[in-house]
């Protein structure tokens, strides 16, 4: 316990819990984080930024950005002092990292880059890359790679503040509350919800015990990847993509480059799925809308792309069915996609815990026949404790709420405020990983072979097993009709 303020792992926990605690002030009527900067898709950049809460809607967006920067500089600066960093160099470097990362995040939300097909009409555009706002992660990674490989002097100057593991672990602490809110919000439509609950349980078993094991086996047996690469790859492909790959990397103490490269592939392949799968579902499953919806939740590996896929699939199938004379009420399919995805997501922390134990007791026990409880505790990723804590508190508050106003009001707004910080920590992670990466080393690590594993696994069996199990659980289930049941 003497190291509780001496490691980045612990400071990720403390900072994440601080942000989470401040967000709960809304339940007592105090909006303590609403000034944080939030970003949305845009054509007019002046409309891209706004404070996270309407309480601060009169605050000028650049002032909101400045306050966010000052707050993060202060709390991270305190942590840097406790960790023994050169605080002056850390703050100077963090200033550059923060603003380059945010510029990347903002660029990633440009409508021609981010807007999914179902949102193009809103912007009055005929095409877009459809990458969702998560394109900002890729832009940040690219910016970091350019600096790291072609401007090494600048990368070295930023070294004191280049802390990708600290950033991502803090983000994952906040992720627990976000997942819990999504789980709470899917209550309602009781009969349908009960069926989705059953499907969600099957999804967990499928993703963690079937998909994960198969991908890990293929990566090790047929492509020769080390355990360090195979485990995050299995999590990224089979579970939740970015969050799962990074949580797994932390649990097994992989080098930061490993989960980040896997995450980049996840985002890219999710775009391919987003483009293809909804239209394929409309062709082969027009009379099985709930099968199609569950399939999207299981097959598409990032939350943003999965929800977008569900929305597109719902739009396509509802139109097809309306032409055939069946007028379904909108929302049920998207509800199913989101719920299935959330069921898989919420067990990321559990899986990270399991893998931490496996690595401590089995993979890295070295010559010792047994591993002490103390060593298990030392190897256990502390940020996972924060993940469980934020998840549990939001879930408990949501399930015991006597009024839906608490969920739609303070809990949702507070989670949106912490989510603004979570996304900033994510994008800073991608940028700083780029700073410490070397193209030659990446190629030597086998990035091309990594993509090949992804293609073989995703299109070879993950998509089709997901379709088969979705059919088993949702065959014959239909959304409620408009104006009826």
C-alpha positions in Angstrom: 0.0 0.0 0.0 3.0 2.3 0.3 3.1 2.6 -3.5 -0.5 4.0 -3.7 0.9 7.3 -4.8 4.0 6.1 -6.5 2.9 4.4 -9.7 1.0 5.6 -12.8 -1.4 2.7 -12.3 -2.5 4.1 -8.9 -2.6 7.7 -10.2 -4.9 6.6 -13.1 -7.2 5.2 -10.4 -7.2 8.3 -8.3 -7.7 10.8 -11.2 -10.4 8.6 -12.7 -12.3 8.4 -9.4 -11.8 12.2 -8.8 -13.5 12.9 -12.2 -16.2 10.4 -11.5 -16.9 11.8 -8.0 -17.2 15.3 -9.3 -19.7 14.2 -11.9 -21.9 12.8 -9.1 -22.3 16.3 -7.8 -25.2 16.6 -10.2 -27.3 14.3 -8.0 -27.0 17.0 -5.3 -27.7 19.8 -7.8 -24.1 20.9 -8.3 -22.8 20.7 -11.9 -19.0 20.6 -11.2 -17.8 19.3 -14.6 -20.3 20.7 -17.1 -17.7 23.2 -18.4 -15.7 20.3 -20.0 -15.3 20.5 -23.8 -17.4 18.1 -25.8 -17.1 17.6 -29.6 -19.7 16.6 -32.2 -19.7 16.0 -36.0 -19.5 19.2 -37.9 -19.3 20.9 -41.3 -19.1 24.4 -39.6 -16.2 24.2 -37.1 -17.8 26.9 -35.0 -20.6 24.5 -34.2 -18.3 21.5 -33.4 -17.4 22.4 -29.8 -19.6 23.1 -26.8 -19.6 22.6 -23.0 -20.7 19.1 -22.0 -23.6 20.4 -20.0 -26.4 22.9 -20.8 -25.8 24.5 -17.5 -22.8 26.1 -19.1 -24.2 26.6 -22.6 -23.4 30.3 -22.5 -19.7 29.5 -22.0 -17.7 30.3 -25.1 -16.4 27.0 -26.6 -12.7 28.0 -26.6 -13.1 29.0 -22.9 -14.5 25.5 -22.3 -11.5 24.0 -24.1 -9.1 26.2 -22.0 -10.7 25.2 -18.7 -10.5 21.5 -19.7 -6.8 22.0 -20.4 -6.1 23.8 -17.2 -7.9 21.3 -15.1 -6.1 18.3 -16.6 -2.8 20.1 -16.4 -3.4 20.7 -12.7 -4.4 17.1 -11.7 -1.9 15.4 -13.9 0.8 17.9 -12.7 0.0 16.8 -9.1 0.4 13.2 -10.1 3.6 14.0 -12.0 5.1 15.6 -8.9 4.2 12.6 -6.7 5.7 10.3 -9.4 9.0 12.3 -9.4 8.8 13.6 -13.0 10.4 16.8 -14.1 7.2 18.8 -13.6 8.2 21.8 -15.8 9.1 19.6 -18.7 6.0 17.5 -18.1 3.6 20.5 -18.2 5.3 22.0 -21.3 5.1 18.6 -23.1 1.6 17.9 -22.0 0.5 21.3 -23.4 1.6 20.2 -26.8 0.2 16.7 -26.5 -3.2 18.0 -25.3 -3.7 20.5 -28.1 -2.4 18.3 -30.9 -4.5 15.4 -29.6 -7.6 17.6 -29.4 -7.0 19.0 -32.9 -6.9 15.4 -34.2 -10.1 14.6 -32.3 -11.8 17.7 -33.8 -10.6 16.8 -37.3 -11.9 13.2 -36.9 -15.4 14.6 -36.4 -15.5 16.4 -39.7 -18.7 15.2 -41.4 -17.0 14.1 -44.6 -14.8 11.9 -42.5 -17.1 10.8 -39.6 -20.7 10.9 -40.7 -22.2 7.4 -41.1 -24.6 6.8 -44.0 -27.7 7.3 -41.8 -26.4 10.8 -40.8 -25.3 12.1 -44.2 -28.7 13.6 -44.9 -28.5 15.7 -41.6 -25.4 17.4 -43.0 -26.7 17.7 -46.5 -23.8 15.6 -47.9 -24.0 12.8 -50.5 -20.9 10.9 -49.3 -18.5 10.5 -46.4 -15.9 8.1 -45.3 -18.2 7.0 -42.5 -15.4 6.4 -39.9 -17.5 7.9 -37.0 -15.8 10.3 -34.6 -13.4 7.6 -33.7 -11.5 8.6 -36.8 -9.9 11.1 -34.4 -8.0 8.2 -32.8 -6.5 7.3 -36.2 -5.6 10.9 -37.0 -3.9 11.3 -33.6 -2.0 8.0 -34.1 -0.8 9.2 -37.6 0.2 12.6 -36.2 2.2 10.8 -33.5 3.8 8.5 -36.0 4.9 11.3 -38.2 6.5 13.2 -35.3 8.0 10.1 -33.8 9.6 8.9 -37.1 10.4 12.2 -38.9 10.8 14.8 -36.1 12.6 12.7 -33.5 13.9 15.9 -31.7 10.4 17.0 -31.0 9.3 13.5 -29.9 12.3 13.4 -27.5 11.4 16.9 -26.1 7.8 15.6 -25.4 9.1 12.4 -23.8 8.5 13.5 -20.1 4.7 13.9 -20.8 4.5 10.9 -23.2 2.6 8.6 -20.9 0.2 6.5 -22.9 -0.4 3.9 -20.2 -1.3 6.5 -17.6 -3.7 8.2 -20.0 -5.5 5.0 -21.1 -5.8 3.5 -17.6 -7.5 6.7 -16.5 -9.9 6.5 -19.4 -10.8 2.9 -18.6 -11.7 3.9 -15.0 -14.3 6.3 -16.4 -15.5 3.7 -19.0 -17.1 1.6 -16.2 -19.7 4.3 -15.5 -20.5 4.8 -19.2 -21.2 1.1 -19.7 -23.3 0.9 -16.5 -25.5 3.8 -17.7 -26.0 2.1 -21.1 -27.1 -1.1 -19.3 -29.5 0.8 -17.1 -31.0 2.7 -20.0 -31.9 -0.5 -21.9 -34.6 -1.3 -19.3 -38.2 -1.0 -20.6 -40.2 -3.0 -23.1 -40.1 -5.8 -20.6 -40.9 -8.8 -22.7 -38.5 -7.8 -25.4 -35.9 -6.9 -22.9 -36.1 -10.4 -21.3 -35.4 -12.0 -24.6 -32.5 -9.6 -25.3 -31.1 -10.4 -21.8 -31.0 -14.1 -22.8 -29.3 -13.2 -26.0 -26.9 -11.0 -24.1 -25.8 -13.9 -21.9 -25.2 -16.0 -25.0 -23.2 -13.2 -26.5 -20.9 -13.1 -23.4 -20.3 -16.9 -23.6 -19.8 -16.6 -27.4 -17.4 -13.7 -27.4 -15.3 -14.6 -24.4 -15.2 -18.4 -24.6 -15.6 -19.2 -28.3 -14.3 -16.2 -30.2 -11.5 -15.4 -27.9 -10.1 -18.9 -27.7 -10.3 -19.4 -31.4 -8.5 -16.1 -32.3 -5.8 -16.7 -29.6 -5.3 -20.3 -30.9 -5.0 -19.2 -34.6 -2.7 -16.3 -33.8 -0.4 -18.5 -31.8 -0.6 -21.8 -33.8 -0.7 -20.7 -37.4 0.8 -17.1 -37.4 3.4 -17.6 -34.7 2.5 -14.5 -32.6 3.8 -14.3 -29.0 1.3 -14.4 -26.1 1.9 -10.6 -25.7 0.4 -10.0 -29.2 -2.1 -12.9 -29.3 -4.0 -12.0 -26.1 -4.8 -8.3 -27.0 -5.5 -9.4 -30.6 -8.0 -12.0 -29.4 -9.7 -9.4 -27.1 -9.8 -6.7 -29.8 -11.3 -9.0 -32.5 -13.7 -10.9 -30.3 -14.9 -8.5 -27.7 -15.1 -4.7 -27.8 -12.2 -3.7 -29.9 -10.4 -0.6 -28.6 -11.3 -0.9 -24.9 -10.9 -4.7 -24.7 -7.5 -4.7 -26.4 -6.2 -1.9 -24.2 -7.6 -3.4 -20.9 -6.1 -6.8 -21.9 -2.7 -5.2 -22.7 -2.7 -3.6 -19.2 -3.7 -6.8 -17.5 -0.9 -8.9 -19.0 1.6 -6.0 -18.9 2.1 -5.9 -22.7 4.1 -3.1 -24.2 1.8 -0.1 -25.0 2.3 -0.4 -28.8 0.7 -3.9 -28.8 -2.9 -2.9 -27.9 -2.8 0.3 -29.8 -1.9 -1.3 -33.1 -4.7 -3.9 -32.5 -7.0 -1.0 -31.7 -6.1 0.8 -34.9 -7.0 -2.4 -36.9 -10.3 -2.7 -35.0 -11.3 0.8 -36.0 -10.4 0.3 -39.7 -12.1 -3.1 -40.0 -15.2 -1.7 -38.2 -15.6 0.7 -41.1 -15.6 -2.2 -43.5 -18.2 -4.0 -41.5 -20.3 -0.8 -41.2 -20.3 -0.4 -45.0 -21.1 -4.1 -45.8 -23.0 -5.8 -43.0 -26.2 -3.6 -42.8 -26.9 -4.0 -46.5 -26.1 -7.7 -46.4 -28.5 -8.1 -43.5 -31.3 -6.3 -45.4 -30.7 -8.8 -48.3 -30.6 -12.0 -46.3 -32.7 -11.2 -43.2 -35.5 -8.8 -44.3 -38.1 -10.9 -42.5 -35.9 -11.5 -39.4 -35.3 -7.9 -38.2 -34.3 -8.9 -34.6 -31.8 -11.5 -35.9 -30.2 -8.8 -38.0 -30.1 -6.3 -35.1 -28.5 -8.8 -32.8 -26.0 -9.7 -35.5 -24.8 -6.1 -35.7 -24.2 -5.9 -32.0 -22.1 -9.1 -32.0 -20.2 -8.7 -35.3 -19.2 -5.0 -35.3 -16.4 -4.4 -32.8 -16.5 -0.7 -31.8 -19.4 0.8 -29.9 -19.8 3.7 -32.3 -19.7 1.6 -35.4 -21.9 -1.1 -33.9 -24.7 1.4 -32.9 -24.4 3.0 -36.3 -24.7 -0.4 -38.0 -27.8 -1.1 -35.9 -29.3 2.2 -36.9 -28.6 1.7 -40.6 -29.9 -1.9 -40.5 -33.1 -0.8 -38.8 -33.6 1.9 -41.4 -33.1 -0.4 -44.3 -35.2 -3.3 -43.0 -38.1 -1.0 -41.8 -38.2 0.5 -45.2 -38.2 -3.0 -46.8 -40.9 -4.2 -44.5 -43.1 -1.1 -44.9 -43.1 -1.7 -48.7 -44.2 -5.3 -48.0 -47.0 -4.0 -45.7 -45.6 -4.5 -42.3 -45.1 -1.3 -40.3 -42.9 -1.8 -37.3 -42.3 0.7 -34.6 -38.8 2.1 -34.8 -36.3 1.7 -32.0 -36.6 -2.0 -31.1 -33.9 -3.1 -33.4 -31.5 -0.4 -32.4 -32.3 -1.3 -28.7 -31.3 -4.9 -29.4 -28.1 -4.0 -31.1 -27.1 -1.7 -28.3 -28.0 -4.1 -25.5 -26.1 -7.0 -27.1 -23.1 -4.8 -27.5 -23.3 -3.5 -23.9 -23.6 -7.0 -22.5 -20.3 -7.9 -24.1 -18.7 -4.6 -23.0 -19.5 -4.7 -19.3 -17.4 -7.9 -18.8 -14.2 -6.3 -20.1 -13.1 -5.6 -16.5 -13.9 -9.2 -15.5 -11.9 -10.6 -18.4 -9.0 -8.3 -17.6 -9.0 -9.6 -14.0 -9.1 -13.2 -15.2 -6.2 -12.7 -17.6 -4.2 -10.9 -14.9 -4.5 -14.0 -12.7 -3.7 -16.4 -15.6 -0.6 -14.4 -16.5 0.6 -14.2 -12.8 -0.1 -17.8 -11.9 0.7 -19.4 -15.2 2.3 -17.5 -18.1 4.9 -15.5 -16.1 5.4 -17.6 -13.0 8.9 -18.2 -14.2 10.7 -20.8 -12.1 8.5 -20.4 -9.0 6.0 -23.2 -8.5 3.6 -20.9 -6.8 2.9 -17.2 -6.9 2.2 -15.4 -3.6 -0.9 -13.4 -3.0 1.2 -10.3 -2.7 2.6 -10.8 -6.2 -0.9 -11.3 -7.6 -1.9 -8.0 -6.0 1.2 -6.3 -7.4 0.5 -7.6 -10.9 -3.2 -6.9 -10.8 -4.0 -3.7 -12.8 -5.3 -1.2 -10.2 -7.3 0.8 -12.8 -9.6 -2.2 -13.1 -10.7 -1.6 -9.5 -11.8 1.8 -10.6 -13.6 0.4 -13.6 -15.6 -1.9 -11.3 -16.3 0.8 -8.8 -17.6 3.4 -11.3 -19.6 0.6 -13.0 -21.1 -0.6 -9.7 -22.1 2.8 -8.4 -23.8 4.0 -11.6 -25.6 0.6 -11.9 -26.7 0.7 -8.3 -28.0 4.3 -8.6 -29.8 3.5 -11.8 -31.5 0.3 -10.7 -32.6 1.8 -7.4 -33.8 5.1 -8.8 -37.4 5.9 -7.9 -37.7 8.3 -10.8 -36.6 8.0 -14.4 -35.6 11.6 -14.1 -32.5 10.6 -12.2 -31.3 8.4 -15.0 -32.2 10.8 -17.8 -31.0 13.8 -15.8 -28.1 13.7 -13.4 -26.7 10.3 -14.2 -26.8 10.7 -18.0 -25.4 14.3 -17.8 -22.7 13.3 -15.4 -21.7 10.4 -17.5 -21.6 12.5 -20.6 -19.3 14.9 -18.7 -16.8 12.2 -17.6 -17.1 10.7 -21.1 -15.7 14.0 -22.5 -12.6 13.4 -20.4 -12.5 9.7 -21.2 -12.3 10.4 -25.0 -9.6 13.0 -24.5 -7.5 10.5 -22.5 -8.1 7.9 -25.3 -7.0 10.3 -28.1 -4.0 11.4 -26.1 -3.1 7.7 -25.8 -3.1 7.2 -29.5 -1.1 10.3 -30.1 1.6 9.4 -27.6 1.8 5.8 -28.8 2.6 7.2 -32.2 5.3 9.3 -30.6 7.1 6.3 -29.2 6.6 4.1 -32.3 9.0 3.3 -35.0 7.9 2.2 -38.5 10.8 -0.2 -38.8 10.0 -1.8 -35.5 6.3 -2.0 -36.3 7.1 -3.9 -39.5 9.5 -6.1 -37.7 6.8 -6.9 -35.2 4.6 -8.1 -38.1 1.8 -5.5 -38.5 1.0 -6.9 -41.9 0.6 -10.4 -40.5 -1.5 -8.9 -37.6 -4.0 -7.6 -40.2 -4.1 -11.0 -41.9 -5.1 -12.7 -38.6 -7.8 -10.1 -38.3 -9.1 -10.8 -41.8 -9.1 -14.6 -41.3 -10.8 -14.5 -37.9 -13.4 -11.8 -38.6 -14.5 -12.9 -42.0 -13.6 -16.6 -41.6 -15.8 -17.4 -38.6 -16.6 -14.5 -36.2 -19.3 -12.9 -38.4 -20.8 -16.3 -39.3 -20.9 -17.8 -35.8 -22.5 -14.5 -34.7 -25.1 -14.8 -37.4 -25.9 -18.4 -36.5 -26.3 -17.8 -32.8 -28.3 -14.6 -33.4 -30.7 -16.8 -35.5 -31.0 -19.4 -32.8 -32.0 -16.8 -30.2 -34.0 -14.3 -32.3 -35.6 -16.3 -35.1 -39.3 -15.5 -35.2 -39.0 -12.5 -32.8 -40.3 -9.3 -34.4 -40.4 -5.6 -33.3 -43.7 -4.2 -32.0 -46.0 -2.8 -34.7 -46.7 0.9 -34.8 -49.7 1.7 -32.7 -49.8 -1.8 -31.3 -47.8 -4.7 -29.9 
